[in-house]
Amino acid sequence: MWSYYGRKTKVIDCYPSPKHDKIIEPFAGTAVYSLYQDNWKKDVLLVDKYDIIIDVWHYLQQASPQDIMSLPEMNYHDNVDMHTQLTKEEKWLIGFNINGGSAQPKKTTMKFNVWNRTKPVIAENLYKIKHWKIVKGDFRTIENVEATWFIDPPYQYGGEYYRFNNKSIYYPGLSEWCKTRNGQIIVCENTKADWMDFKPLKKMKGILHTTTEAIWTNE
């Protein structure tokens, strides 16, 4: 719903459709899979350790389209702190978008500013997330229920930019955890990773590098 580092918008149509009435995203980020097509209608559980991500989601759940559209537009070199009327959650939401693709919200508007065009998109999609359950927590604490598990952790190579990054993950343990989920399991990575038997999905051209997205699934 908003710009974030590692977001799956360019590859989301390559993933299998959910086969269960419940979708769980243990590394939720901006939950592109749960928002894709009609996936949002399901019983969605988002879990993330990053408190700012969770606080922004909770803000959006209670916000109205008018709330979003009343937020200020941002121009090059504008600083979010210029707008003293904004809550911290509003500043964080804007901050992720004034330097698109960032892993943490920024203060100053840079050239890659997507906020002004993202704002109406957010407003138009708020109704989709009202029934979702959104929780701050660690993936290991999630009950192992039957669901479609869309698992998109910080990547083994390239996941160092997050607040809770790849240095905090023991990948052999994560591999075992993924394989033992009940239901449909979809694990995201790129082809450099070796902690599961990932298969190439789609070549992606980034700002600095070209990588190949990869997938492991039990289907």
C-alpha positions in Angstrom: 0.0 0.0 0.0 3.0 2.3 0.4 6.6 2.3 -0.8 9.0 0.0 1.1 12.4 -1.6 0.4 11.9 -5.1 -1.0 8.3 -4.6 -1.9 7.0 -7.2 -4.3 4.9 -5.1 -6.7 6.9 -6.1 -9.8 6.8 -9.8 -9.2 3.6 -10.3 -7.2 1.7 -11.8 -10.2 4.2 -14.7 -10.3 3.3 -16.2 -6.9 0.7 -19.0 -6.5 -2.8 -17.9 -5.5 -3.8 -18.6 -1.9 -5.5 -22.0 -1.4 -6.8 -21.3 2.1 -9.2 -18.9 3.7 -6.5 -17.5 6.0 -3.3 -15.8 4.8 -0.4 -15.3 7.2 2.5 -13.0 6.5 5.2 -13.4 9.2 7.5 -10.7 7.8 4.6 -8.5 6.7 6.2 -5.2 5.5 3.7 -3.6 3.3 1.8 -6.9 2.6 1.7 -6.7 -1.2 0.6 -10.4 -1.4 -2.4 -9.9 1.0 -3.5 -6.8 -1.0 -3.2 -8.5 -4.4 -6.4 -8.9 -6.4 -9.0 -10.5 -4.0 -6.6 -11.9 -1.5 -7.5 -9.0 0.9 -11.0 -10.5 1.4 -9.5 -13.4 3.3 -8.7 -13.7 7.0 -5.4 -11.9 6.9 -2.8 -11.9 9.7 0.2 -9.6 9.4 3.1 -10.0 11.8 6.2 -7.9 11.9 8.9 -7.0 14.4 9.3 -3.5 13.2 7.2 -1.3 15.5 7.0 1.6 12.9 5.6 -0.8 10.3 2.9 -2.0 12.7 2.0 1.5 13.9 1.6 2.7 10.4 -0.7 -0.2 9.6 -2.8 0.4 12.7 -3.0 4.1 11.8 -4.3 3.2 8.3 -6.9 0.8 9.7 -8.6 3.6 11.6 -8.0 6.3 9.0 -10.6 7.5 6.5 -10.0 8.4 2.9 -10.5 12.0 3.9 -7.8 11.7 6.5 -5.3 10.5 3.9 -6.2 13.0 1.3 -5.9 15.9 3.8 -2.2 15.0 4.4 0.2 17.5 2.8 1.9 17.0 -0.6 5.7 17.0 -0.5 8.1 18.7 -2.9 11.8 18.2 -3.4 13.8 19.1 -0.2 10.6 19.5 1.9 11.0 18.1 5.4 8.1 16.3 7.1 8.9 18.1 10.4 7.7 21.3 8.6 4.2 20.0 9.2 3.9 20.2 13.0 0.2 19.2 12.9 1.1 15.6 11.7 1.2 12.7 14.1 4.3 10.5 14.2 2.4 7.8 12.3 1.5 10.2 9.5 5.1 11.4 9.3 6.3 7.8 9.1 3.8 7.0 6.3 4.9 10.1 4.3 8.6 9.4 5.2 8.6 6.0 3.5 7.3 7.6 0.3 9.4 10.7 0.0 12.4 8.6 -0.8 10.8 5.6 -2.4 12.1 2.1 -1.7 13.5 3.0 1.7 13.7 0.5 4.5 13.1 3.2 7.1 11.1 6.5 6.9 13.0 9.6 5.8 12.6 13.2 6.8 13.6 15.0 3.7 12.0 14.7 0.3 14.4 13.4 -2.4 14.1 13.1 -6.2 12.5 9.6 -5.9 9.4 11.0 -4.3 6.3 8.8 -4.8 4.2 10.3 -2.0 2.0 12.7 -4.1 0.8 9.9 -6.4 0.7 7.2 -3.7 -1.6 9.2 -1.4 -4.8 8.7 -3.5 -4.0 5.0 -4.0 -3.8 4.5 -0.2 -7.1 6.4 0.3 -8.8 4.2 -2.3 -7.7 1.0 -0.7 -8.3 1.6 3.0 -11.5 -0.4 3.1 -9.6 -3.6 2.3 -7.7 -3.7 5.5 -10.4 -3.0 8.1 -10.9 -6.6 9.1 -7.2 -7.7 9.1 -5.4 -8.6 12.3 -2.0 -6.8 12.5 0.4 -7.8 15.3 3.9 -6.7 16.4 5.9 -9.8 17.1 8.4 -12.4 16.1 7.5 -15.0 13.4 8.3 -17.9 15.8 5.4 -16.9 18.1 2.7 -17.4 15.5 0.4 -20.4 16.0 1.0 -23.0 13.4 -2.6 -23.1 11.9 -3.6 -24.2 8.5 -3.2 -21.2 6.2 -1.5 -19.9 3.2 1.9 -18.8 4.6 3.5 -16.0 2.5 7.0 -15.9 4.0 9.1 -12.9 2.8 12.0 -12.5 5.3 15.0 -10.2 4.9 17.0 -11.8 2.2 20.3 -13.7 2.9 22.0 -11.4 0.4 20.4 -7.9 0.2 18.5 -8.0 3.5 20.9 -5.9 5.5 19.1 -2.6 5.2 16.1 -3.4 7.3 15.7 -2.3 11.0 15.6 -6.0 11.8 17.9 -7.3 9.2 19.5 -10.6 8.0 22.1 -10.5 10.7 19.4 -11.3 13.2 18.2 -14.4 11.4 19.5 -18.0 11.7 18.6 -19.2 8.3 18.9 -23.0 8.9 16.4 -22.6 11.7 14.2 -20.4 9.5 14.3 -23.1 6.8 13.0 -25.8 9.2 10.3 -23.4 10.6 9.1 -22.7 7.0 8.9 -26.3 6.1 6.9 -27.3 9.1 4.0 -24.7 8.6 0.6 -26.2 8.1 -1.0 -25.6 4.8 0.3 -23.8 1.7 3.9 -22.5 2.1 5.4 -19.8 -0.2 8.9 -18.6 0.7 10.5 -15.6 -1.1 14.2 -15.1 -1.7 16.6 -14.5 -4.6 18.8 -17.0 -6.4 21.9 -16.1 -4.3 20.3 -17.7 -1.2 21.2 -21.2 -0.2 19.2 -21.9 2.9 16.4 -23.6 1.0 16.1 -25.2 -2.5 14.9 -22.0 -4.2 13.8 -22.0 -7.8 14.1 -18.9 -10.1 11.0 -16.9 -10.5 11.7 -13.6 -12.3 14.6 -11.4 -13.2 14.4 -8.0 -11.5 16.3 -4.9 -12.5 16.9 -2.6 -9.5 18.5 0.8 -9.1 21.9 -0.7 -8.4 21.7 -4.4 -9.3 19.9 -6.9 -11.4 18.8 -10.0 -9.4 16.6 -13.0 -9.9 13.7 -13.5 -7.5 13.2 -17.0 -6.3 10.6 -19.2 -4.6 10.3 -22.3 -2.5 6.9 -23.8 -2.1 5.4 -27.1 -0.9 2.8 -27.0 -3.7 
